[in-house]
Amino acid sequence: MNLNPYLLFNGNCAEAFKFYERLLGGKIVMMQTHGETPAKDHVAPDWRGKIIHVRLEVGDQALMGSDAPPEHFSKPQGFSVSISVASPDEAQRIFDGLAENGTVTMPFGKTFWSPAFGMTVDRYGIPWMVNCEAAAATT
């Protein structure tokens, strides 16, 4: 069984996933627009370039998403996409990338469970938690 986050965007899904691909070092293995489907004639012309489905693979994990039609889009809330990495430097790099032009909700730093943890909402409105799996030093 796999559990994969499926993110909904307000028209900027392609831009977001290209950013995630670069930042996370993954590979977009599938990205399709509404205009590339058999239903393209039933989609408004201004919506044909929007994403109906995208899949980004990072290691053995997948992040998926699409653009939600305006009448079905709501701002993401009540969840965060959680990323866990082995080194504090890698956690910092990813956090800084996600936080750029976003909103930091918990500054990046040491916690009682991790030497490097932070929370941010990225420029696309997606909430993230970035965690280093290395144990925090106890003092």
Residue pairs with C-beta under 8 A, 6 or more apart in sequence:
2 62
4 61
4 62
4 63
4 64
5 63
5 64
5 79
5 81
6 64
6 65
6 66
7 13
7 16
7 63
7 64
7 65
7 76
7 81
7 126
8 65
8 66
8 67
8 68
8 72
8 73
8 76
9 16
9 51
9 65
9 66
9 67
9 68
9 73
9 124
9 125
10 67
10 68
10 70
10 73
10 125
11 50
11 67
11 70
12 67
12 124
13 50
13 51
13 54
13 65
13 66
13 67
14 31
14 51
14 54
15 124
16 65
16 122
16 124
16 126
17 28
17 31
17 51
17 54
17 56
17 63
17 65
18 28
19 124
20 26
20 56
20 63
21 27
21 28
21 56
23 94
23 97
23 98
24 56
24 58
24 83
24 94
25 58
26 56
26 57
26 58
26 59
26 63
27 56
27 57
27 58
28 54
28 55
28 56
29 55
29 56
29 57
30 53
30 54
30 55
31 51
31 53
31 54
31 55
32 51
32 52
32 53
32 54
33 48
33 49
33 50
33 51
33 52
34 40
34 43
34 47
34 48
34 49
34 50
34 51
34 52
35 43
35 48
35 49
36 52
37 43
37 52
40 48
47 69
50 67
51 65
51 66
51 67
52 66
52 67
53 64
53 65
53 66
54 64
54 65
54 66
55 62
55 63
55 64
56 62
56 63
56 64
63 81
68 74
75 125
76 125
76 126
76 127
77 127
79 127
80 119
80 127
80 128
80 129
81 126
81 127
81 128
81 129
82 128
82 129
82 131
83 91
83 94
83 128
83 129
83 130
83 131
84 131
84 132
84 133
85 91
85 94
85 130
85 131
85 132
85 133
86 132
86 133
86 134
87 132
87 134
88 115
88 116
88 132
88 134
90 132
91 108
91 116
91 117
91 118
91 130
91 131
91 132
92 108
92 116
94 130
95 108
95 116
95 118
95 120
95 128
95 130
96 108
98 120
98 122
98 128
98 130
99 108
99 118
99 120
99 122
100 123
101 122
101 123
102 120
102 121
102 122
102 123
103 120
103 121
104 118
104 119
104 120
105 119
105 120
105 121
105 127
106 117
106 118
106 119
106 120
107 118
108 116
108 117
108 118
108 130
109 116
109 117
109 118
110 116
110 117
110 136
111 117
111 136
112 136
113 136
114 131
114 132
114 133
114 134
114 135
114 136
115 132
115 134
115 135
115 136
115 137
116 130
116 131
116 132
116 134
117 129
117 130
117 131
117 132
118 129
118 130
119 127
119 128
119 129
119 130
120 127
120 128
120 130
121 127
121 128
122 128
